[in-house]
Structure formats: C-alpha cells, structure tokens
C-alpha cells in the first residue's frame, strides 16, 4: 500500500466512525450514562490507574481517548486526576459537555493527539481502540508513547477475541457504518511493545450475563530514560 492509499484508508475509517457515533450519540449516551456501573473490578482498575498516575506524574493531565458520554473522565476527576476527554464525534462531545459542564471535552482523534510531546501523565482508552484497524493500531500506540511523559501510564479495555472483525450497518434502529476489531490480550501486548510501551499487567474477565465475548484490560507505561 502506498503512503497516499494508506492515508486515504485511515481517513475513511475515521470519517465512518465519526459519522456513526454522531448518528447514535443520543441513544448510546442514554444507554451508557456510566458504562462502568458499580463493577468492583472495573472500579478497582480505574482507581489503581489513578494511583499510579498520581505517583509517577503528580498533577499531569490525563487524556480519556474515546471519552464518549464522559463518565470515565468524570470518574477520574472525582479521584483527583485532572483528566480531559477526547472523542471523534462532535455530537458525543456536546453530550459529554452537557452532562459534565465543569470538565473539558474536545473533538479529536487518538490517531493524532493535539498535545505536545511528553506532557500527559496517562492515557485511558476504554473500549475505543476496538474501532482502530490493525494497520493503524501501531501508529495509535506510537502516538500514545509520544504524548506520555516518561513513566506515564496507559490503561486499555477491549473485548477479547481472536482476529474477529465485525461490520455493523445498524444500531438502535439507525443506519451506521461501524467496524469493530476484537483482539487477544497477547496481540494487544505485541502492539504496545512495538510502540515502545512496557506492559505491566493484563486482566481478562470471562463473559457475564448476555455478553458473548470476555473483556480484557491492559496496563502499560512509557519507560523512563533510565529504563
């Protein structure tokens, strides 16, 4: 693939994802006002991430990449972390600002974070990298590495499956064009390592209730210059 065709493919998936989430933003936000709920494991992992950021980069901002309705951004701020949200969908950002008017939400893409090098204390991406095609994911994690301070942490959550790609044309009774890429924890760990991020921990959760796929969490960090 030439550089131009690769750029065109990247632009196509970004625009399709933006348009799809703009379409379903009200219904999605109504269904997921707080997608973490009161799950003890998810709450514990988010709290542990906040503690790590507070220890390694006190006072540094944290980006919630793919912030959606903004509930993760809000939870991090409640834990004392100066987090801000980034989402590709302007409609989703507008709803997050309405729900959390004191917090900062911006339209943007995790493929190109609008932050200076080595400024973020952490990046959290819960169920948002699932829309990134495999050829684009190394670039996303390289962008995370660029934006993080040395020692800064990344927390990911994603549905765990081996090489599964789903294309959805309808959700909530609305027409969309949205791709989902489900990967194993080992695959995600490989992408992180390839971007220079060191894996600290992985957690895999078996399917619950009506869930077809299990969930996985990956915690990594940008190594310091001394290693």
Secondary structure, DSSP 8 states (H G I E B T S, - for coil): --HHHHHHHHHHHHHHHHHHHHHHHHHHHHH-TTTTTT-HHHHHHHHHHHHHHHHHSTT--EEEET-TTSHHHHHHHHTT--EEEEES-HHHHHHHHHHSTTS-EEE-BTTB-SS-TT-EEEEEEES-GGGS-HHHHHHHHHHHHHHEEEEEEEEEEEEE-SSEEEEEEEETTEEEEEEEEEB-HHHHHHHHHHTTEEEEEEEEE---TT-SSEEEEEEEEE--TT-
